Amino acid sequence: MALGSDGNTYAWGQNYYGQLGDGTNTDSNTPVQVQAPAGVTFTSISGGGLHSVAL
């Protein structure tokens, strides 16, 4: 996971449980934009093998 300089959040890797936050269960070797709720900007992110957290 990464916070982009454009204000967006990106994730990549395994996505079996939807942990990439892109609305799919498709793994990605390249960064995909996380779908944040309208008006929400994440300021802190963390992830592990089976989870992702964005605040």
C-alpha positions as CSV (number, residue, x, y, z in Angstrom):
1,M,0.0,0.0,0.0
2,A,1.1,3.6,-0.7
3,L,-0.3,7.1,-0.2
4,G,0.3,8.9,-3.5
5,S,1.4,12.5,-3.8
6,D,-1.9,13.0,-5.7
7,G,-3.8,12.3,-2.5
8,N,-5.0,8.8,-3.6
9,T,-4.2,5.5,-1.9
10,Y,-2.9,2.6,-3.9
11,A,-2.5,-1.1,-3.2
12,W,-1.2,-4.2,-4.9
13,G,-0.6,-7.9,-4.2
14,Q,-2.9,-10.7,-3.3
15,N,-6.6,-9.9,-3.2
16,Y,-8.4,-13.1,-2.3
17,Y,-10.4,-11.4,0.4
18,G,-10.7,-8.0,-1.3
19,Q,-7.9,-6.5,0.8
20,L,-6.8,-4.3,-2.1
21,G,-9.9,-2.2,-1.7
22,D,-10.6,-1.9,-5.4
23,G,-14.0,-3.7,-5.3
24,T,-12.7,-6.9,-6.8
25,N,-11.0,-10.2,-5.7
26,T,-8.4,-10.0,-8.5
27,D,-4.7,-10.1,-7.5
28,S,-2.6,-7.2,-8.9
29,N,1.1,-7.0,-9.6
30,T,0.8,-3.2,-10.3
31,P,-0.7,-0.6,-8.0
32,V,-4.5,-0.1,-8.2
33,Q,-6.4,2.8,-6.7
34,V,-8.3,2.1,-3.5
35,Q,-11.9,3.1,-3.7
36,A,-12.4,5.5,-0.8
37,P,-15.9,6.8,0.1
38,A,-16.7,10.2,-1.4
39,G,-15.1,13.1,0.5
40,V,-12.7,10.8,2.4
41,T,-8.9,11.3,2.4
42,F,-6.7,8.6,4.0
43,T,-3.8,9.9,6.2
44,S,-2.5,6.6,7.5
45,I,-2.4,3.1,6.0
46,S,-1.2,-0.4,7.1
47,G,-1.4,-3.9,5.6
48,G,-0.5,-7.5,6.3
49,G,-0.9,-10.8,4.6
50,L,-4.7,-10.9,4.9
51,H,-5.8,-7.4,5.7
52,S,-5.5,-3.7,4.9
53,V,-6.4,-0.7,7.1
54,A,-6.7,2.9,6.0
55,L,-7.6,5.8,8.4
